[in-house]
Amino acid sequence: MALTQSVKDELSRLTVKKSSERKAEVSAILRFAGGLHIISGRIVIEAEVDLAATARRLRAAIAEVYGHPSEIIVVSGGGIRRGSRYVVRVVRDGESLARQTGLLDNRGRPVRGLPSTVVNGSAADAEAVWRGAFLAHGSLTEPGRSSSLEVTCPGPEAALALVGAARRLGIAAKAREVRGVDRVVVRDGDAIAALLTRMGAHDALMAWEERRMRKEVRATANRLANFDDANLRRSAQAAVAAGARVERALEILGTDVPEHLRYAGELRVAHKQASLDELGRLADPPMTKDAIAGRIRRLLAMADKKAAEEGVPGTEANVTPEMLDG
């Protein structure tokens, strides 16, 4: 989770001055990390985040943009949760903040998605929505075939609103339900990079891109190595099979084989796994790859012709399935 933490840490320290963007970010954090509770007849807002810097950012924005006081409560980790969690709680004027941030509509009913002012805002507001949602419940996995930028959502309406915000930024995101939990996922590497840029996580983007490039280079090197290994294996198998055919050819022809063809055939039999290029260098005097191949080809053709005339098995009879097994 190191990448996720680095993105959240950078976003928590990002300076945003425009009021509409700060409002969109606060609305997103409260929607994706928070909830409304009724305590002693009063509406209380709580938002639980995993970084102290995020909690301080949210508390400052609530005070500076909306003028409401809040408190931060530290919850120690336990069970499957490691590390402390931070709860930003607004007790006094909770209902007022809920209306201002779009958690409640004008009739006091809970809003399941995002407020219309945020949904219909500018591209910068859409960036702020994604920034707030990621700070609340986002994760970024290592680059590779299974890489993804993901946000866990409180419901399908919030997920669709987040997908819409991504669409306004020209980024393809998909909403899906996994084991009863709504999520919005971005899987394409270029789309992830674009979204990190739009949210403002430039340093984290550089680290992610560096890891992405390193993995791509390693994967390419592995593919080339495997390709080379396969080629070498096939060449060795072909050489062994050719050696077996030459052995049979020399048996068929006996003393009727021309000396220059016999010499090439004996080289092949003596060095069964050598390539044609290597056989040419072993010859005395040295020969080209094409010259040695031509002699062996003529030797095999002569032997197969004689075998056909005499009605005996040809040179292929010495080639076993094991020799050709890849």
C-alpha positions as CSV (number, residue, x, y, z in Angstrom):
1,M,0.0,0.0,0.0
2,A,3.0,2.3,-0.2
3,L,1.8,3.9,-3.4
4,T,-1.6,4.6,-2.0
5,Q,-0.1,6.2,1.1
6,S,2.2,8.4,-1.0
7,V,-0.6,9.6,-3.2
8,K,-2.8,10.4,-0.2
9,D,0.0,12.1,1.6
10,E,0.8,14.3,-1.4
11,L,-2.9,15.1,-2.0
12,S,-3.4,16.0,1.7
13,R,-0.7,18.7,1.3
14,L,-1.9,20.1,-2.0
15,T,-2.8,23.8,-1.8
16,V,-6.2,24.6,-3.2
17,K,-7.5,28.2,-3.0
18,K,-10.7,28.3,-5.1
19,S,-13.7,28.0,-2.9
20,S,-15.8,25.8,-5.3
21,E,-13.0,23.3,-5.5
22,R,-12.6,23.1,-1.8
23,K,-16.3,22.6,-1.4
24,A,-16.4,19.8,-4.0
25,E,-13.5,18.1,-2.2
26,V,-15.1,18.4,1.3
27,S,-18.4,17.1,-0.1
28,A,-16.7,14.1,-1.7
29,I,-14.7,13.2,1.5
30,L,-17.8,13.4,3.7
31,R,-19.8,11.4,1.2
32,F,-17.1,8.6,0.6
33,A,-15.6,8.5,4.1
34,G,-18.4,9.8,6.3
35,G,-21.9,9.4,7.5
36,L,-24.7,11.1,9.3
37,H,-25.6,10.0,12.8
38,I,-28.4,11.2,15.1
39,I,-27.1,11.6,18.7
40,S,-29.5,13.0,21.4
41,G,-31.8,14.2,18.6
42,R,-29.0,16.1,16.8
43,I,-27.4,15.3,13.5
44,V,-23.7,14.6,13.9
45,I,-21.3,14.2,10.9
46,E,-18.3,11.8,11.0
47,A,-15.7,11.1,8.4
48,E,-13.1,8.4,9.0
49,V,-9.7,8.7,7.1
50,D,-6.4,6.8,7.3
51,L,-4.0,9.7,7.4
52,A,-3.6,12.4,10.0
53,A,-2.7,14.9,7.3
54,T,-6.1,14.2,5.6
55,A,-8.0,14.7,8.8
56,R,-6.2,18.0,9.4
57,R,-7.0,19.1,5.8
58,L,-10.7,18.2,6.2
59,R,-11.0,20.0,9.5
60,A,-9.3,23.1,8.2
61,A,-11.6,23.2,5.1
62,I,-14.7,22.8,7.2
63,A,-13.6,25.7,9.4
64,E,-12.4,28.0,6.7
65,V,-15.0,27.3,4.0
66,Y,-18.1,26.6,6.1
67,G,-17.2,28.2,9.5
68,H,-18.0,25.1,11.6
69,P,-15.8,23.8,14.3
70,S,-14.9,20.1,14.4
71,E,-12.7,17.6,16.4
72,I,-10.3,14.9,15.4
73,I,-10.6,11.5,17.2
74,V,-7.8,9.0,16.9
75,V,-8.9,5.4,16.7
76,S,-6.2,2.8,17.3
77,G,-5.9,-0.1,14.8
78,G,-6.9,-3.5,15.8
79,G,-7.8,-6.9,14.1
80,I,-7.4,-6.7,10.3
81,R,-6.9,-2.9,10.5
82,R,-3.3,-1.9,11.0
83,G,-2.4,1.6,12.0
84,S,-4.5,4.3,13.5
85,R,-7.6,5.8,11.9
86,Y,-8.7,9.4,12.2
87,V,-12.3,10.5,12.6
88,V,-13.3,14.1,12.0
89,R,-16.5,14.8,13.9
90,V,-18.8,17.8,13.6
91,V,-21.3,17.9,16.5
92,R,-22.4,21.4,16.7
93,D,-24.3,22.7,13.6
94,G,-24.0,19.2,12.1
95,E,-27.3,19.5,10.3
96,S,-26.3,22.9,8.8
97,L,-23.0,21.5,7.4
98,A,-24.9,18.5,6.1
99,R,-27.2,20.8,4.1
100,Q,-24.3,23.0,2.9
101,T,-22.2,20.0,1.7
102,G,-25.2,18.2,0.0
103,L,-25.4,15.3,2.5
104,L,-29.0,16.5,3.0
105,D,-31.4,18.0,0.5
106,N,-33.6,21.0,1.1
107,R,-36.3,18.8,2.7
108,G,-33.8,17.3,5.1
109,R,-33.6,13.9,3.3
110,P,-30.2,12.2,2.8
111,V,-28.7,12.5,-0.6
112,R,-27.3,9.2,-1.9
113,G,-25.1,10.5,-4.6
114,L,-23.3,13.8,-4.8
115,P,-25.0,17.3,-4.7
116,S,-26.1,18.7,-8.0
117,T,-23.9,21.8,-7.6
118,V,-20.8,19.5,-7.5
119,V,-22.0,17.1,-10.3
120,N,-22.7,20.1,-12.6
121,G,-19.5,22.0,-11.6
122,S,-16.4,22.8,-13.6
123,A,-13.6,20.4,-14.7
124,A,-11.6,21.6,-11.7
125,D,-14.5,20.7,-9.4
126,A,-14.6,17.2,-11.0
127,E,-10.8,16.9,-10.2
128,A,-11.6,18.0,-6.6
129,V,-14.3,15.3,-6.4
130,W,-11.9,12.6,-7.4
131,R,-9.2,14.0,-5.0
132,G,-11.7,13.9,-2.1
133,A,-13.0,10.4,-3.0
134,F,-9.4,9.1,-3.2
135,L,-8.4,10.6,0.1
136,A,-11.5,9.0,1.6
137,H,-11.4,5.5,0.2
138,G,-9.0,5.2,-2.7
139,S,-6.2,2.8,-3.5
140,L,-3.5,2.5,-6.1
141,T,-1.9,-0.8,-6.9
142,E,1.6,-1.5,-8.5
143,P,1.8,-1.0,-12.3
144,G,1.5,-4.1,-14.4
145,R,-1.2,-6.3,-15.9
146,S,-3.4,-6.1,-12.8
147,S,-2.7,-2.4,-11.9
148,S,-5.7,-0.3,-11.0
149,L,-6.8,3.0,-9.3
150,E,-9.9,2.2,-7.3
151,V,-12.3,4.0,-5.0
152,T,-14.7,2.2,-2.6
153,C,-18.1,3.9,-2.7
154,P,-20.9,4.1,-0.1
155,G,-23.5,3.1,-2.7
156,P,-24.3,2.8,-6.5
157,E,-25.4,6.4,-6.7
158,A,-22.1,7.8,-5.5
159,A,-20.3,5.4,-7.8
160,L,-22.2,6.6,-10.8
161,A,-21.5,10.2,-9.8
162,L,-17.8,9.5,-9.6
163,V,-17.8,7.8,-13.0
164,G,-19.5,10.9,-14.4
165,A,-16.9,13.1,-12.9
166,A,-14.2,11.0,-14.6
167,R,-16.0,11.2,-17.9
168,R,-16.0,15.0,-17.7
169,L,-12.2,14.8,-17.3
170,G,-12.0,12.5,-20.4
171,I,-11.1,9.4,-18.3
172,A,-12.8,6.1,-18.6
173,A,-13.8,4.6,-15.3
174,K,-16.1,1.7,-14.5
175,A,-18.5,1.2,-11.6
176,R,-18.9,-2.4,-10.4
177,E,-20.2,-4.3,-7.4
178,V,-17.8,-6.8,-5.8
179,R,-19.1,-8.9,-2.9
180,G,-21.8,-6.4,-2.1
181,V,-19.4,-3.4,-2.2
182,D,-19.7,-0.7,-4.9
183,R,-16.4,0.3,-6.4
184,V,-15.2,2.6,-9.2
185,V,-12.1,1.3,-11.0
186,V,-9.6,2.7,-13.6
187,R,-7.4,0.0,-15.1
188,D,-5.7,1.5,-18.1
189,G,-2.2,2.7,-17.3
190,D,-2.4,5.9,-19.3
191,A,-5.8,6.7,-17.8
192,I,-4.4,6.1,-14.3
193,A,-1.5,8.5,-15.1
194,A,-3.9,11.1,-16.4
195,L,-6.1,10.9,-13.3
196,L,-3.2,11.2,-10.9
197,T,-2.1,14.3,-12.8
198,R,-5.6,15.8,-12.7
199,M,-5.9,15.1,-9.0
200,G,-2.5,16.8,-8.3
201,A,-0.4,13.8,-7.3
202,H,2.6,14.7,-9.5
203,D,5.4,13.3,-7.3
204,A,3.5,10.0,-6.8
205,L,2.8,9.9,-10.6
206,M,6.6,10.0,-11.3
207,A,7.2,7.2,-8.9
208,W,4.4,5.1,-10.4
209,E,5.6,5.8,-14.0
210,E,9.1,4.8,-13.0
211,R,7.9,1.5,-11.6
212,R,5.7,1.0,-14.7
213,M,8.6,1.6,-17.1
214,R,10.8,-0.8,-15.1
215,K,8.2,-3.5,-15.2
216,E,7.7,-3.0,-18.9
217,V,11.4,-3.3,-19.6
218,R,11.7,-6.4,-17.5
219,A,8.7,-8.0,-19.2
220,T,10.2,-7.2,-22.6
221,A,13.5,-8.7,-21.6
222,N,11.8,-11.8,-20.3
223,R,9.9,-12.2,-23.6
224,L,13.0,-11.8,-25.7
225,A,14.9,-14.3,-23.5
226,N,12.1,-16.8,-23.8
227,F,12.0,-16.2,-27.5
228,D,15.7,-16.8,-27.8
229,D,15.5,-19.9,-25.6
230,A,12.7,-21.3,-27.8
231,N,14.7,-20.6,-31.0
232,L,17.8,-22.3,-29.6
233,R,15.7,-25.3,-28.5
234,R,14.1,-25.7,-31.9
235,S,17.5,-25.3,-33.6
236,A,19.0,-28.0,-31.4
237,Q,16.1,-30.3,-32.0
238,A,16.3,-29.8,-35.8
239,A,20.1,-30.5,-35.7
240,V,19.6,-33.8,-33.7
241,A,16.8,-34.9,-36.2
242,A,19.1,-34.1,-39.1
243,G,21.9,-36.0,-37.6
244,A,19.7,-39.1,-37.3
245,R,18.6,-38.8,-40.9
246,V,22.3,-38.5,-42.0
247,E,23.2,-41.6,-40.1
248,R,20.5,-43.5,-41.9
249,A,21.6,-42.0,-45.3
250,L,25.1,-43.2,-44.8
251,E,23.8,-46.7,-44.0
252,I,21.6,-46.7,-47.1
253,L,24.3,-45.5,-49.5
254,G,27.2,-47.5,-48.0
255,T,30.2,-47.0,-50.4
256,D,28.2,-45.4,-53.1
257,V,28.3,-41.9,-51.5
258,P,30.6,-39.3,-53.0
259,E,33.5,-38.3,-50.7
260,H,32.5,-34.6,-50.3
261,L,29.0,-35.6,-49.3
262,R,30.3,-38.3,-46.9
263,Y,32.5,-35.7,-45.2
264,A,29.6,-33.3,-44.7
265,G,27.5,-36.2,-43.3
266,E,30.1,-37.4,-40.9
267,L,30.5,-33.8,-39.6
268,R,26.8,-33.7,-38.9
269,V,26.8,-37.1,-37.2
270,A,29.8,-36.2,-35.0
271,H,28.3,-32.9,-33.9
272,K,24.6,-33.6,-33.7
273,Q,23.6,-30.4,-31.7
274,A,25.8,-28.0,-33.6
275,S,24.2,-25.4,-35.9
276,L,25.0,-25.4,-39.6
277,D,27.1,-22.3,-39.1
278,E,29.2,-24.1,-36.4
279,L,29.5,-27.2,-38.7
280,G,30.9,-25.0,-41.5
281,R,33.5,-23.6,-39.1
282,L,34.5,-27.1,-38.0
283,A,35.1,-28.2,-41.6
284,D,38.7,-28.4,-43.0
285,P,38.9,-26.2,-45.0
286,P,36.0,-24.1,-43.5
287,M,32.8,-23.9,-45.4
288,T,29.9,-21.5,-45.5
289,K,26.6,-22.4,-43.8
290,D,24.9,-22.7,-47.2
291,A,27.6,-25.0,-48.6
292,I,27.4,-27.5,-45.7
293,A,23.5,-27.4,-45.8
294,G,23.6,-28.0,-49.6
295,R,25.8,-31.1,-49.2
296,I,23.7,-32.6,-46.5
297,R,20.6,-31.9,-48.5
298,R,22.0,-33.7,-51.5
299,L,23.2,-36.6,-49.3
300,L,19.7,-37.1,-47.9
301,A,18.0,-36.8,-51.3
302,M,20.4,-39.4,-52.8
303,A,19.8,-41.8,-49.9
304,D,16.0,-41.4,-50.0
305,K,16.0,-42.0,-53.8
306,K,18.0,-45.2,-53.4
307,A,15.8,-46.4,-50.5
308,A,12.7,-45.9,-52.6
309,E,14.2,-47.9,-55.5
310,E,15.1,-50.8,-53.1
311,G,11.9,-50.6,-51.1
312,V,13.6,-50.0,-47.8
313,P,12.8,-47.3,-45.1
314,G,14.2,-43.9,-46.0
315,T,16.1,-41.4,-43.9
316,E,13.0,-40.4,-41.9
317,A,12.9,-43.8,-40.3
318,N,15.6,-42.8,-37.8
319,V,13.7,-39.7,-36.6
320,T,11.8,-40.4,-33.3
321,P,9.0,-38.4,-31.8
322,E,11.3,-37.5,-28.9
323,M,13.6,-35.7,-31.2
324,L,10.8,-33.4,-32.3
325,D,9.2,-33.0,-29.0
326,G,9.2,-29.2,-28.1
